[in-house]
Amino acid sequence: MLVSSGVSPELLITIAPSGITN
């Protein structure tokens, strides 16, 4: 992902449901 910090996990999960945040 281009964005690393400053974005809530909820957004990352919505953008990448693959489980990158996990």
mmCIF entry with sequence, helices, sheets and N, C-alpha, C, O atoms, coordinates in Angstrom:
data_MODEL
# 
_entry.id   MODEL 
# 
_entity.id                         1 
_entity.type                       polymer 
_entity.pdbx_number_of_molecules   1 
# 
_entity_poly.entity_id                      1 
_entity_poly.type                           'polypeptide(L)' 
_entity_poly.nstd_linkage                   no 
_entity_poly.nstd_monomer                   no 
_entity_poly.pdbx_seq_one_letter_code       MLVSSGVSPELLITIAPSGITN 
_entity_poly.pdbx_seq_one_letter_code_can   MLVSSGVSPELLITIAPSGITN 
_entity_poly.pdbx_strand_id                 A 
# 
loop_
_entity_poly_seq.entity_id 
_entity_poly_seq.num 
_entity_poly_seq.mon_id 
_entity_poly_seq.hetero 
1 1  MET n 
1 2  LEU n 
1 3  VAL n 
1 4  SER n 
1 5  SER n 
1 6  GLY n 
1 7  VAL n 
1 8  SER n 
1 9  PRO n 
1 10 GLU n 
1 11 LEU n 
1 12 LEU n 
1 13 ILE n 
1 14 THR n 
1 15 ILE n 
1 16 ALA n 
1 17 PRO n 
1 18 SER n 
1 19 GLY n 
1 20 ILE n 
1 21 THR n 
1 22 ASN n 
# 
_struct_asym.id          A 
_struct_asym.entity_id   1 
# 
_struct_conf.conf_type_id            HELX_P 
_struct_conf.id                      HELX_P1 
_struct_conf.pdbx_PDB_helix_id       AA1 
_struct_conf.beg_label_comp_id       PRO 
_struct_conf.beg_label_asym_id       A 
_struct_conf.beg_label_seq_id        9 
_struct_conf.pdbx_beg_PDB_ins_code   ? 
_struct_conf.end_label_comp_id       ILE 
_struct_conf.end_label_asym_id       A 
_struct_conf.end_label_seq_id        15 
_struct_conf.pdbx_end_PDB_ins_code   ? 
_struct_conf.beg_auth_comp_id        PRO 
_struct_conf.beg_auth_asym_id        A 
_struct_conf.beg_auth_seq_id         9 
_struct_conf.end_auth_comp_id        ILE 
_struct_conf.end_auth_asym_id        A 
_struct_conf.end_auth_seq_id         15 
_struct_conf.pdbx_PDB_helix_class    1 
_struct_conf.details                 ? 
_struct_conf.pdbx_PDB_helix_length   7 
# 
_struct_conf_type.id          HELX_P 
_struct_conf_type.criteria    ? 
_struct_conf_type.reference   ? 
# 
loop_
_atom_site.group_PDB 
_atom_site.id 
_atom_site.type_symbol 
_atom_site.label_atom_id 
_atom_site.label_alt_id 
_atom_site.label_comp_id 
_atom_site.label_asym_id 
_atom_site.label_entity_id 
_atom_site.label_seq_id 
_atom_site.pdbx_PDB_ins_code 
_atom_site.Cartn_x 
_atom_site.Cartn_y 
_atom_site.Cartn_z 
_atom_site.occupancy 
_atom_site.B_iso_or_equiv 
_atom_site.pdbx_formal_charge 
_atom_site.auth_seq_id 
_atom_site.auth_comp_id 
_atom_site.auth_asym_id 
_atom_site.auth_atom_id 
_atom_site.pdbx_PDB_model_num 
ATOM 1  N N  . MET A 1 1  ? 0.835   -1.195  0.000  1.00 0.00 ? 1  MET A N  1 
ATOM 2  C CA . MET A 1 1  ? 0.000   0.000   0.000  1.00 0.00 ? 1  MET A CA 1 
ATOM 3  C C  . MET A 1 1  ? 0.878   1.256   0.000  1.00 0.00 ? 1  MET A C  1 
ATOM 4  O O  . MET A 1 1  ? 1.956   1.279   0.593  1.00 0.00 ? 1  MET A O  1 
ATOM 5  N N  . LEU A 1 2  ? 0.392   2.290   -0.674 1.00 0.00 ? 2  LEU A N  1 
ATOM 6  C CA . LEU A 1 2  ? 1.156   3.536   -0.723 1.00 0.00 ? 2  LEU A CA 1 
ATOM 7  C C  . LEU A 1 2  ? 1.111   4.231   0.631  1.00 0.00 ? 2  LEU A C  1 
ATOM 8  O O  . LEU A 1 2  ? 2.087   4.847   1.059  1.00 0.00 ? 2  LEU A O  1 
ATOM 9  N N  . VAL A 1 3  ? -0.034  4.124   1.299  1.00 0.00 ? 3  VAL A N  1 
ATOM 10 C CA . VAL A 1 3  ? -0.170  4.755   2.608  1.00 0.00 ? 3  VAL A CA 1 
ATOM 11 C C  . VAL A 1 3  ? 0.250   3.786   3.704  1.00 0.00 ? 3  VAL A C  1 
ATOM 12 O O  . VAL A 1 3  ? -0.184  2.634   3.730  1.00 0.00 ? 3  VAL A O  1 
ATOM 13 N N  . SER A 1 4  ? 1.091   4.260   4.601  1.00 0.00 ? 4  SER A N  1 
ATOM 14 C CA . SER A 1 4  ? 1.574   3.384   5.679  1.00 0.00 ? 4  SER A CA 1 
ATOM 15 C C  . SER A 1 4  ? 0.924   3.787   6.997  1.00 0.00 ? 4  SER A C  1 
ATOM 16 O O  . SER A 1 4  ? 0.212   2.995   7.615  1.00 0.00 ? 4  SER A O  1 
ATOM 17 N N  . SER A 1 5  ? 1.176   5.038   7.427  1.00 0.00 ? 5  SER A N  1 
ATOM 18 C CA . SER A 1 5  ? 0.622   5.491   8.701  1.00 0.00 ? 5  SER A CA 1 
ATOM 19 C C  . SER A 1 5  ? -0.287  6.695   8.468  1.00 0.00 ? 5  SER A C  1 
ATOM 20 O O  . SER A 1 5  ? -0.188  7.376   7.447  1.00 0.00 ? 5  SER A O  1 
ATOM 21 N N  . GLY A 1 6  ? -1.167  6.944   9.422  1.00 0.00 ? 6  GLY A N  1 
ATOM 22 C CA . GLY A 1 6  ? -2.075  8.069   9.290  1.00 0.00 ? 6  GLY A CA 1 
ATOM 23 C C  . GLY A 1 6  ? -3.429  7.626   8.770  1.00 0.00 ? 6  GLY A C  1 
ATOM 24 O O  . GLY A 1 6  ? -4.347  8.436   8.639  1.00 0.00 ? 6  GLY A O  1 
ATOM 25 N N  . VAL A 1 7  ? -3.554  6.325   8.470  1.00 0.00 ? 7  VAL A N  1 
ATOM 26 C CA . VAL A 1 7  ? -4.833  5.805   7.988  1.00 0.00 ? 7  VAL A CA 1 
ATOM 27 C C  . VAL A 1 7  ? -5.335  4.736   8.945  1.00 0.00 ? 7  VAL A C  1 
ATOM 28 O O  . VAL A 1 7  ? -4.597  3.827   9.325  1.00 0.00 ? 7  VAL A O  1 
ATOM 29 N N  . SER A 1 8  ? -6.594  4.855   9.328  1.00 0.00 ? 8  SER A N  1 
ATOM 30 C CA . SER A 1 8  ? -7.162  3.891   10.266 1.00 0.00 ? 8  SER A CA 1 
ATOM 31 C C  . SER A 1 8  ? -7.241  2.509   9.630  1.00 0.00 ? 8  SER A C  1 
ATOM 32 O O  . SER A 1 8  ? -7.487  2.396   8.429  1.00 0.00 ? 8  SER A O  1 
ATOM 33 N N  . PRO A 1 9  ? -7.037  1.460   10.416 1.00 0.00 ? 9  PRO A N  1 
ATOM 34 C CA . PRO A 1 9  ? -7.082  0.065   9.934  1.00 0.00 ? 9  PRO A CA 1 
ATOM 35 C C  . PRO A 1 9  ? -8.377  -0.233  9.190  1.00 0.00 ? 9  PRO A C  1 
ATOM 36 O O  . PRO A 1 9  ? -8.393  -1.049  8.268  1.00 0.00 ? 9  PRO A O  1 
ATOM 37 N N  . GLU A 1 10 ? -9.459  0.422   9.587  1.00 0.00 ? 10 GLU A N  1 
ATOM 38 C CA . GLU A 1 10 ? -10.745 0.180   8.933  1.00 0.00 ? 10 GLU A CA 1 
ATOM 39 C C  . GLU A 1 10 ? -10.663 0.511   7.448  1.00 0.00 ? 10 GLU A C  1 
ATOM 40 O O  . GLU A 1 10 ? -11.198 -0.215  6.610  1.00 0.00 ? 10 GLU A O  1 
ATOM 41 N N  . LEU A 1 11 ? -9.988  1.617   7.130  1.00 0.00 ? 11 LEU A N  1 
ATOM 42 C CA . LEU A 1 11 ? -9.844  2.003   5.724  1.00 0.00 ? 11 LEU A CA 1 
ATOM 43 C C  . LEU A 1 11 ? -9.015  0.982   4.983  1.00 0.00 ? 11 LEU A C  1 
ATOM 44 O O  . LEU A 1 11 ? -9.351  0.591   3.865  1.00 0.00 ? 11 LEU A O  1 
ATOM 45 N N  . LEU A 1 12 ? -7.923  0.545   5.607  1.00 0.00 ? 12 LEU A N  1 
ATOM 46 C CA . LEU A 1 12 ? -7.041  -0.428  4.960  1.00 0.00 ? 12 LEU A CA 1 
ATOM 47 C C  . LEU A 1 12 ? -7.789  -1.729  4.715  1.00 0.00 ? 12 LEU A C  1 
ATOM 48 O O  . LEU A 1 12 ? -7.631  -2.353  3.666  1.00 0.00 ? 12 LEU A O  1 
ATOM 49 N N  . ILE A 1 13 ? -8.610  -2.141  5.690  1.00 0.00 ? 13 ILE A N  1 
ATOM 50 C CA . ILE A 1 13 ? -9.367  -3.389  5.540  1.00 0.00 ? 13 ILE A CA 1 
ATOM 51 C C  . ILE A 1 13 ? -10.366 -3.247  4.393  1.00 0.00 ? 13 ILE A C  1 
ATOM 52 O O  . ILE A 1 13 ? -10.599 -4.188  3.634  1.00 0.00 ? 13 ILE A O  1 
ATOM 53 N N  . THR A 1 14 ? -10.956 -2.047  4.281  1.00 0.00 ? 14 THR A N  1 
ATOM 54 C CA . THR A 1 14 ? -11.934 -1.817  3.214  1.00 0.00 ? 14 THR A CA 1 
ATOM 55 C C  . THR A 1 14 ? -11.249 -1.819  1.855  1.00 0.00 ? 14 THR A C  1 
ATOM 56 O O  . THR A 1 14 ? -11.796 -2.326  0.875  1.00 0.00 ? 14 THR A O  1 
ATOM 57 N N  . ILE A 1 15 ? -10.040 -1.246  1.802  1.00 0.00 ? 15 ILE A N  1 
ATOM 58 C CA . ILE A 1 15 ? -9.309  -1.165  0.529  1.00 0.00 ? 15 ILE A CA 1 
ATOM 59 C C  . ILE A 1 15 ? -8.672  -2.507  0.199  1.00 0.00 ? 15 ILE A C  1 
ATOM 60 O O  . ILE A 1 15 ? -8.685  -2.952  -0.948 1.00 0.00 ? 15 ILE A O  1 
ATOM 61 N N  . ALA A 1 16 ? -8.107  -3.149  1.235  1.00 0.00 ? 16 ALA A N  1 
ATOM 62 C CA . ALA A 1 16 ? -7.419  -4.418  0.992  1.00 0.00 ? 16 ALA A CA 1 
ATOM 63 C C  . ALA A 1 16 ? -7.931  -5.481  1.948  1.00 0.00 ? 16 ALA A C  1 
ATOM 64 O O  . ALA A 1 16 ? -7.337  -5.704  3.003  1.00 0.00 ? 16 ALA A O  1 
ATOM 65 N N  . PRO A 1 17 ? -9.037  -6.144  1.588  1.00 0.00 ? 17 PRO A N  1 
ATOM 66 C CA . PRO A 1 17 ? -9.624  -7.202  2.420  1.00 0.00 ? 17 PRO A CA 1 
ATOM 67 C C  . PRO A 1 17 ? -8.777  -8.464  2.429  1.00 0.00 ? 17 PRO A C  1 
ATOM 68 O O  . PRO A 1 17 ? -9.165  -9.481  3.004  1.00 0.00 ? 17 PRO A O  1 
ATOM 69 N N  . SER A 1 18 ? -7.614  -8.393  1.785  1.00 0.00 ? 18 SER A N  1 
ATOM 70 C CA . SER A 1 18 ? -6.740  -9.566  1.711  1.00 0.00 ? 18 SER A CA 1 
ATOM 71 C C  . SER A 1 18 ? -6.204  -9.908  3.098  1.00 0.00 ? 18 SER A C  1 
ATOM 72 O O  . SER A 1 18 ? -5.846  -11.053 3.374  1.00 0.00 ? 18 SER A O  1 
ATOM 73 N N  . GLY A 1 19 ? -6.154  -8.899  3.965  1.00 0.00 ? 19 GLY A N  1 
ATOM 74 C CA . GLY A 1 19 ? -5.651  -9.133  5.314  1.00 0.00 ? 19 GLY A CA 1 
ATOM 75 C C  . GLY A 1 19 ? -4.251  -8.594  5.477  1.00 0.00 ? 19 GLY A C  1 
ATOM 76 O O  . GLY A 1 19 ? -3.461  -9.137  6.250  1.00 0.00 ? 19 GLY A O  1 
ATOM 77 N N  . ILE A 1 20 ? -3.930  -7.523  4.754  1.00 0.00 ? 20 ILE A N  1 
ATOM 78 C CA . ILE A 1 20 ? -2.584  -6.936  4.861  1.00 0.00 ? 20 ILE A CA 1 
ATOM 79 C C  . ILE A 1 20 ? -2.395  -6.313  6.243  1.00 0.00 ? 20 ILE A C  1 
ATOM 80 O O  . ILE A 1 20 ? -1.309  -6.364  6.818  1.00 0.00 ? 20 ILE A O  1 
ATOM 81 N N  . THR A 1 21 ? -3.479  -5.722  6.765  1.00 0.00 ? 21 THR A N  1 
ATOM 82 C CA . THR A 1 21 ? -3.389  -5.076  8.073  1.00 0.00 ? 21 THR A CA 1 
ATOM 83 C C  . THR A 1 21 ? -3.242  -6.121  9.165  1.00 0.00 ? 21 THR A C  1 
ATOM 84 O O  . THR A 1 21 ? -2.700  -5.839  10.234 1.00 0.00 ? 21 THR A O  1 
ATOM 85 N N  . ASN A 1 22 ? -3.723  -7.323  8.897  1.00 0.00 ? 22 ASN A N  1 
ATOM 86 C CA . ASN A 1 22 ? -3.610  -8.387  9.883  1.00 0.00 ? 22 ASN A CA 1 
ATOM 87 C C  . ASN A 1 22 ? -2.213  -8.958  9.853  1.00 0.00 ? 22 ASN A C  1 
ATOM 88 O O  . ASN A 1 22 ? -1.904  -9.875  10.614 1.00 0.00 ? 22 ASN A O  1 
# 
